[in-house]
């Protein structure tokens, strides 16, 4: 199941890749704005990648919280 951070991360990463490709295309055309476009693409790619990693960490943390609550319920029932 994809949470909102994973969806955003994938979207931002793909957007960063596409903007990076646009920057490389502009570089081939010797357009002066290619540097700014490439920088924006790299920044977006980085933010997207970090967001994907954050979503995975949240998922792991949520799973361990659920397991811990389940364990507490089992121990309280046994008392």
N, CA, C and O atoms as a printed pandas DataFrame, in Angstrom:
     atom_number atom_name residue_name chain_id  residue_number  x_coord  y_coord  z_coord
0              1         N          UNK        A               1    0.840   -1.178    0.000
1              2        CA          UNK        A               1    0.000    0.000    0.000
2              3         C          UNK        A               1    0.885    1.242    0.000
3              4         O          UNK        A               1    1.857    1.327    0.751
4              5         N          UNK        A               2    0.543    2.185   -0.837
5              6        CA          UNK        A               2    1.359    3.401   -0.948
6              7         C          UNK        A               2    0.735    4.516   -0.104
7              8         O          UNK        A               2   -0.435    4.862   -0.270
8              9         N          UNK        A               3    1.544    5.066    0.803
9             10        CA          UNK        A               3    1.046    6.186    1.581
10            11         C          UNK        A               3    1.312    7.496    0.842
11            12         O          UNK        A               3    1.930    7.507   -0.223
12            13         N          UNK        A               4    0.845    8.581    1.414
13            14        CA          UNK        A               4    0.936    9.858    0.703
14            15         C          UNK        A               4    2.387   10.296    0.494
15            16         O          UNK        A               4    2.688   10.934   -0.515
16            17         N          UNK        A               5    3.286    9.974    1.415
17            18        CA          UNK        A               5    4.679   10.373    1.258
18            19         C          UNK        A               5    5.361    9.602    0.136
19            20         O          UNK        A               5    6.185   10.152   -0.595
20            21         N          UNK        A               6    5.016    8.337    0.005
21            22        CA          UNK        A               6    5.601    7.541   -1.068
22            23         C          UNK        A               6    5.114    8.041   -2.429
23            24         O          UNK        A               6    5.898    8.157   -3.371
24            25         N          UNK        A               7    3.817    8.336   -2.525
25            26        CA          UNK        A               7    3.275    8.865   -3.778
26            27         C          UNK        A               7    3.932   10.193   -4.134
27            28         O          UNK        A               7    4.337   10.408   -5.276
28            29         N          UNK        A               8    4.036   11.080   -3.148
29            30        CA          UNK        A               8    4.676   12.378   -3.395
30            31         C          UNK        A               8    6.135   12.200   -3.782
31            32         O          UNK        A               8    6.627   12.866   -4.692
32            33         N          UNK        A               9    6.825   11.303   -3.091
33            34        CA          UNK        A               9    8.232   11.070   -3.379
34            35         C          UNK        A               9    8.464   10.567   -4.790
35            36         O          UNK        A               9    9.374   11.025   -5.481
36            37         N          UNK        A              10    7.643    9.628   -5.211
37            38        CA          UNK        A              10    7.776    9.105   -6.572
38            39         C          UNK        A              10    7.476   10.197   -7.591
39            40         O          UNK        A              10    8.190   10.344   -8.583
40            41         N          UNK        A              11    6.419   10.960   -7.340
41            42        CA          UNK        A              11    6.053   12.047   -8.255
42            43         C          UNK        A              11    7.164   13.093   -8.352
43            44         O          UNK        A              11    7.527   13.514   -9.451
44            45         N          UNK        A              12    7.698   13.508   -7.219
45            46        CA          UNK        A              12    8.758   14.533   -7.214
46            47         C          UNK        A              12   10.029   13.993   -7.869
47            48         O          UNK        A              12   10.709   14.721   -8.593
48            49         N          UNK        A              13   10.352   12.729   -7.622
49            50        CA          UNK        A              13   11.544   12.126   -8.228
50            51         C          UNK        A              13   11.413   12.071   -9.746
51            52         O          UNK        A              13   12.345   12.428  -10.467
52            53         N          UNK        A              14   10.259   11.626  -10.228
53            54        CA          UNK        A              14   10.051   11.557  -11.675
54            55         C          UNK        A              14   10.089   12.963  -12.277
55            56         O          UNK        A              14   10.661   13.170  -13.348
56            57         N          UNK        A              15    9.480   13.920  -11.587
57            58        CA          UNK        A              15    9.515   15.306  -12.057
58            59         C          UNK        A              15   10.958   15.819  -12.119
59            60         O          UNK        A              15   11.332   16.507  -13.069
60            61         N          UNK        A              16   11.759   15.489  -11.116
61            62        CA          UNK        A              16   13.165   15.886  -11.116
62            63         C          UNK        A              16   13.937   15.281  -12.274
63            64         O          UNK        A              16   14.775   15.947  -12.882
64            65         N          UNK        A              17   13.656   14.013  -12.581
65            66        CA          UNK        A              17   14.319   13.354  -13.709
66            67         C          UNK        A              17   13.923   14.025  -15.025
67            68         O          UNK        A              17   14.771   14.288  -15.878
68            69         N          UNK        A              18   12.624   14.298  -15.178
69            70        CA          UNK        A              18   12.165   14.943  -16.411
70            71         C          UNK        A              18   12.748   16.344  -16.572
71            72         O          UNK        A              18   13.136   16.731  -17.675
72            73         N          UNK        A              19   12.811   17.101  -15.489
73            74        CA          UNK        A              19   13.392   18.446  -15.564
74            75         C          UNK        A              19   14.887   18.351  -15.850
75            76         O          UNK        A              19   15.433   19.187  -16.569
76            77         N          UNK        A              20   15.550   17.345  -15.296
77            78        CA          UNK        A              20   16.958   17.127  -15.606
78            79         C          UNK        A              20   17.176   16.810  -17.073
79            80         O          UNK        A              20   18.131   17.283  -17.688
80            81         N          UNK        A              21   16.281   16.005  -17.628
81            82        CA          UNK        A              21   16.381   15.694  -19.063
82            83         C          UNK        A              21   16.156   16.953  -19.904
83            84         O          UNK        A              21   16.820   17.157  -20.920
84            85         N          UNK        A              22   15.220   17.788  -19.474
85            86        CA          UNK        A              22   14.992   19.063  -20.159
86            87         C          UNK        A              22   16.244   19.930  -20.096
87            88         O          UNK        A              22   16.619   20.562  -21.084
88            89         N          UNK        A              23   16.891   19.957  -18.928
89            90        CA          UNK        A              23   18.130   20.722  -18.792
90            91         C          UNK        A              23   19.227   20.222  -19.711
91            92         O          UNK        A              23   19.958   21.021  -20.297
92            93         N          UNK        A              24   19.351   18.901  -19.845
93            94        CA          UNK        A              24   20.361   18.351  -20.756
94            95         C          UNK        A              24   20.031   18.696  -22.208
95            96         O          UNK        A              24   20.927   18.975  -23.005
96            97         N          UNK        A              25   18.752   18.675  -22.541
97            98        CA          UNK        A              25   18.325   19.056  -23.889
98            99         C          UNK        A              25   18.671   20.520  -24.165
99           100         O          UNK        A              25   19.171   20.858  -25.238
100          101         N          UNK        A              26   18.398   21.382  -23.186
101          102        CA          UNK        A              26   18.721   22.808  -23.354
102          103         C          UNK        A              26   20.232   23.029  -23.445
103          104         O          UNK        A              26   20.693   23.941  -24.130
104          105         N          UNK        A              27   20.991   22.190  -22.749
105          106        CA          UNK        A              27   22.453   22.305  -22.819
106          107         C          UNK        A              27   22.930   21.987  -24.230
107          108         O          UNK        A              27   23.819   22.657  -24.757
108          109         N          UNK        A              28   22.338   20.963  -24.842
109          110        CA          UNK        A              28   22.706   20.625  -26.218
110          111         C          UNK        A              28   22.368   21.749  -27.184
111          112         O          UNK        A              28   23.069   21.969  -28.172
112          113         N          UNK        A              29   21.281   22.458  -26.886
113          114        CA          UNK        A              29   20.893   23.581  -27.739
114          115         C          UNK        A              29   21.680   24.855  -27.411
115          116         O          UNK        A              29   21.484   25.895  -28.040
116          117         N          UNK        A              30   22.569   24.759  -26.420
117          118        CA          UNK        A              30   23.384   25.875  -25.951
118          119         C          UNK        A              30   22.539   27.040  -25.447
119          120         O          UNK        A              30   22.857   28.206  -25.683
120          121         N          UNK        A              31   21.450   26.699  -24.742
121          122        CA          UNK        A              31   20.594   27.688  -24.105
122          123         C          UNK        A              31   21.228   28.094  -22.780
123          124         O          UNK        A              31   21.787   27.250  -22.079
124          125         N          UNK        A              32   21.147   29.358  -22.433
125          126        CA          UNK        A              32   21.811   29.859  -21.221
126          127         C          UNK        A              32   21.110   29.430  -19.931
127          128         O          UNK        A              32   21.716   29.506  -18.862
128          129         N          UNK        A              33   19.873   28.989  -19.997
129          130        CA          UNK        A              33   19.124   28.636  -18.798
130          131         C          UNK        A              33   19.299   27.176  -18.377
131          132         O          UNK        A              33   18.681   26.737  -17.407
132          133         N          UNK        A              34   20.124   26.428  -19.089
133          134        CA          UNK        A              34   20.241   25.006  -18.781
134          135         C          UNK        A              34   20.784   24.766  -17.380
135          136         O          UNK        A              34   20.396   23.793  -16.733
136          137         N          UNK        A              35   21.669   25.626  -16.899
137          138        CA          UNK        A              35   22.248   25.450  -15.563
138          139         C          UNK        A              35   21.205   25.538  -14.468
139          140         O          UNK        A              35   21.201   24.736  -13.533
140          141         N          UNK        A              36   20.327   26.510  -14.586
141          142        CA          UNK        A              36   19.271   26.684  -13.593
142          143         C          UNK        A              36   18.308   25.498  -13.647
143          144         O          UNK        A              36   17.883   24.988  -12.610
144          145         N          UNK        A              37   17.970   25.069  -14.850
145          146        CA          UNK        A              37   17.035   23.947  -15.020
146          147         C          UNK        A              37   17.654   22.656  -14.484
147          148         O          UNK        A              37   16.977   21.877  -13.813
148          149         N          UNK        A              38   18.933   22.426  -14.774
149          150        CA          UNK        A              38   19.595   21.222  -14.256
150          151         C          UNK        A              38   19.666   21.238  -12.734
151          152         O          UNK        A              38   19.448   20.213  -12.088
152          153         N          UNK        A              39   19.970   22.401  -12.164
153          154        CA          UNK        A              39   20.027   22.515  -10.709
154          155         C          UNK        A              39   18.667   22.220  -10.095
155          156         O          UNK        A              39   18.575   21.503   -9.098
156          157         N          UNK        A              40   17.624   22.765  -10.680
157          158        CA          UNK        A              40   16.270   22.500  -10.194
158          159         C          UNK        A              40   15.940   21.011  -10.290
159          160         O          UNK        A              40   15.328   20.453   -9.379
160          161         N          UNK        A              41   16.335   20.377  -11.368
161          162        CA          UNK        A              41   16.095   18.943  -11.532
162          163         C          UNK        A              41   16.800   18.115  -10.474
163          164         O          UNK        A              41   16.224   17.166   -9.942
164          165         N          UNK        A              42   18.043   18.463  -10.164
165          166        CA          UNK        A              42   18.813   17.729   -9.150
166          167         C          UNK        A              42   18.189   17.924   -7.772
167          168         O          UNK        A              42   18.077   16.974   -6.996
168          169         N          UNK        A              43   17.782   19.161   -7.467
169          170        CA          UNK        A              43   17.168   19.436   -6.168
170          171         C          UNK        A              43   15.845   18.669   -6.029
171          172         O          UNK        A              43   15.584   18.066   -4.988
172          173         N          UNK        A              44   15.022   18.693   -7.068
173          174        CA          UNK        A              44   13.753   17.967   -7.012
174          175         C          UNK        A              44   13.979   16.465   -6.883
175          176         O          UNK        A              44   13.276   15.794   -6.128
176          177         N          UNK        A              45   14.949   15.940   -7.611
177          178        CA          UNK        A              45   15.259   14.515   -7.508
178          179         C          UNK        A              45   15.680   14.170   -6.079
179          180         O          UNK        A              45   15.244   13.159   -5.529
180          181         N          UNK        A              46   16.520   15.001   -5.484
181          182        CA          UNK        A              46   16.969   14.764   -4.114
182          183         C          UNK        A              46   15.834   14.811   -3.114
183          184         O          UNK        A              46   15.742   13.958   -2.231
184          185         N          UNK        A              47   14.973   15.802   -3.247
185          186        CA          UNK        A              47   13.825   15.913   -2.336
186          187         C          UNK        A              47   12.911   14.698   -2.501
187          188         O          UNK        A              47   12.420   14.152   -1.513
188          189         N          UNK        A              48   12.686   14.282   -3.727
189          190        CA          UNK        A              48   11.854   13.107   -3.972
190          191         C          UNK        A              48   12.448   11.851   -3.371
191          192         O          UNK        A              48   11.733   11.046   -2.773
192          193         N          UNK        A              49   13.754   11.676   -3.526
193          194        CA          UNK        A              49   14.428   10.495   -2.985
194          195         C          UNK        A              49   14.348   10.478   -1.462
195          196         O          UNK        A              49   14.071    9.439   -0.862
196          197         N          UNK        A              50   14.592   11.634   -0.839
197          198        CA          UNK        A              50   14.517   11.721    0.626
198          199         C          UNK        A              50   13.087   11.449    1.098
199          200         O          UNK        A              50   12.891   10.810    2.132
200          201         N          UNK        A              51   12.097   11.922    0.361
201          202        CA          UNK        A              51   10.703   11.677    0.720
202          203         C          UNK        A              51   10.366   10.189    0.635
203          204         O          UNK        A              51    9.631    9.673    1.477
204          205         N          UNK        A              52   10.893    9.503   -0.368
205          206        CA          UNK        A              52   10.669    8.060   -0.482
206          207         C          UNK        A              52   11.291    7.328    0.706
207          208         O          UNK        A              52   10.664    6.445    1.291
208          209         N          UNK        A              53   12.510    7.691    1.056
209          210        CA          UNK        A              53   13.178    7.060    2.200
210          211         C          UNK        A              53   12.396    7.341    3.482
211          212         O          UNK        A              53   12.230    6.449    4.314
212          213         N          UNK        A              54   11.911    8.583    3.646
213          214        CA          UNK        A              54   11.118    8.948    4.818
214          215         C          UNK        A              54    9.850    8.105    4.900
215          216         O          UNK        A              54    9.467    7.670    5.986
216          217         N          UNK        A              55    9.202    7.873    3.771
217          218        CA          UNK        A              55    7.968    7.070    3.779
218          219         C          UNK        A              55    8.270    5.636    4.213
219          220         O          UNK        A              55    7.479    5.025    4.931
220          221         N          UNK        A              56    9.401    5.104    3.783
221          222        CA          UNK        A              56    9.769    3.739    4.181
222          223         C          UNK        A              56   10.074    3.663    5.675
223          224         O          UNK        A              56    9.714    2.689    6.336
224          225         N          UNK        A              57   10.733    4.687    6.204
225          226        CA          UNK        A              57   11.024    4.726    7.639
226          227         C          UNK        A              57    9.729    4.820    8.440
227          228         O          UNK        A              57    9.581    4.148    9.461
228          229         N          UNK        A              58    8.793    5.650    7.982
229          230        CA          UNK        A              58    7.489    5.769    8.654
230          231         C          UNK        A              58    6.751    4.437    8.655
231          232         O          UNK        A              58    6.133    4.064    9.652
232          233         N          UNK        A              59    6.815    3.727    7.546
233          234        CA          UNK        A              59    6.119    2.449    7.448
234          235         C          UNK        A              59    6.703    1.437    8.432
235          236         O          UNK        A              59    5.964    0.719    9.104
236          237         N          UNK        A              60    8.021    1.386    8.513
237          238        CA          UNK        A              60    8.679    0.464    9.433
238          239         C          UNK        A              60    8.355    0.844   10.876
239          240         O          UNK        A              60    8.070   -0.023   11.702
240          241         N          UNK        A              61    8.399    2.141   11.174
241          242        CA          UNK        A              61    8.109    2.599   12.534
242          243         C          UNK        A              61    6.664    2.294   12.914
243          244         O          UNK        A              61    6.401    1.866   14.038
244          245         N          UNK        A              62    5.733    2.507   12.002
245          246        CA          UNK        A              62    4.325    2.227   12.270
246          247         C          UNK        A              62    4.124    0.747   12.550
247          248         O          UNK        A              62    3.381    0.378   13.460
248          249         N          UNK        A              63    4.781   -0.097   11.776
249          250        CA          UNK        A              63    4.650   -1.537   11.970
250          251         C          UNK        A              63    5.170   -1.945   13.336
251          252         O          UNK        A              63    4.556   -2.781   13.999
252          253         N          UNK        A              64    6.281   -1.379   13.773
253          254        CA          UNK        A              64    6.812   -1.751   15.086
254          255         C          UNK        A              64    5.926   -1.230   16.214
255          256         O          UNK        A              64    5.817   -1.875   17.257
256          257         N          UNK        A              65    5.289   -0.068   16.023
257          258        CA          UNK        A              65    4.354    0.437   17.036
258          259         C          UNK        A              65    3.157   -0.498   17.148
259          260         O          UNK        A              65    2.716   -0.817   18.252
260          261         N          UNK        A              66    2.629   -0.941   16.000
261          262        CA          UNK        A              66    1.495   -1.865   16.019
262          263         C          UNK        A              66    1.866   -3.191   16.695
263          264         O          UNK        A              66    1.076   -3.740   17.463
264          265         N          UNK        A              67    3.057   -3.697   16.411
265          266        CA          UNK        A              67    3.504   -4.940   17.050
266          267         C          UNK        A              67    3.664   -4.758   18.547
267          268         O          UNK        A              67    3.321   -5.652   19.321
268          269         N          UNK        A              68    4.175   -3.621   18.960
269          270        CA          UNK        A              68    4.361   -3.357   20.386
270          271         C          UNK        A              68    3.017   -3.272   21.102
271          272         O          UNK        A              68    2.876   -3.795   22.207
272          273         N          UNK        A              69    2.029   -2.621   20.491
273          274        CA          UNK        A              69    0.692   -2.544   21.090
274          275         C          UNK        A              69    0.055   -3.928   21.181
275          276         O          UNK        A              69   -0.599   -4.259   22.171
276          277         N          UNK        A              70    0.252   -4.725   20.143
277          278        CA          UNK        A              70   -0.297   -6.083   20.151
278          279         C          UNK        A              70    0.323   -6.905   21.271
279          280         O          UNK        A              70   -0.373   -7.664   21.945
280          281         N          UNK        A              71    1.619   -6.757   21.471
281          282        CA          UNK        A              71    2.314   -7.474   22.542
282          283         C          UNK        A              71    1.808   -7.021   23.908
283          284         O          UNK        A              71    1.633   -7.845   24.806
284          285         N          UNK        A              72    1.570   -5.714   24.075
285          286        CA          UNK        A              72    1.042   -5.197   25.340
286          287         C          UNK        A              72   -0.345   -5.762   25.620
287          288         O          UNK        A              72   -0.661   -6.107   26.759
288          289         N          UNK        A              73   -1.171   -5.855   24.581
289          290        CA          UNK        A              73   -2.509   -6.417   24.767
290          291         C          UNK        A              73   -2.456   -7.867   25.161
291          292         O          UNK        A              73   -3.249   -8.311   25.991
292          293         N          UNK        A              74   -1.537   -8.620   24.586
293          294        CA          UNK        A              74   -1.396  -10.039   24.934
294          295         C          UNK        A              74   -0.950  -10.205   26.375
295          296         O          UNK        A              74   -1.455  -11.075   27.085
296          297         N          UNK        A              75   -0.011   -9.380   26.814
297          298        CA          UNK        A              75    0.488   -9.503   28.181
298          299         C          UNK        A              75   -0.558   -9.035   29.191
299          300         O          UNK        A              75   -0.634   -9.593   30.286
300          301         N          UNK        A              76   -1.354   -8.041   28.861
301          302        CA          UNK        A              76   -2.388   -7.570   29.793
302          303         C          UNK        A              76   -3.526   -8.582   29.906
303          304         O          UNK        A              76   -4.155   -8.666   30.961
304          305         N          UNK        A              77   -3.809   -9.347   28.863
305          306        CA          UNK        A              77   -4.857  -10.369   28.907
306          307         C          UNK        A              77   -4.414  -11.558   29.755
307          308         O          UNK        A              77   -5.241  -12.210   30.393
308          309         N          UNK        A              78   -3.103  -11.843   29.762
309          310        CA          UNK        A              78   -2.584  -12.972   30.513
310          311         C          UNK        A              78   -2.530  -12.709   32.005
311          312         O          UNK        A              78   -2.416  -13.651   32.789
312          313         N          UNK        A              79   -2.609  -11.474   32.410
313          314        CA          UNK        A              79   -2.513  -11.140   33.841
314          315         C          UNK        A              79   -3.782  -11.399   34.573
315          316         O          UNK        A              79   -3.857  -11.169   35.779
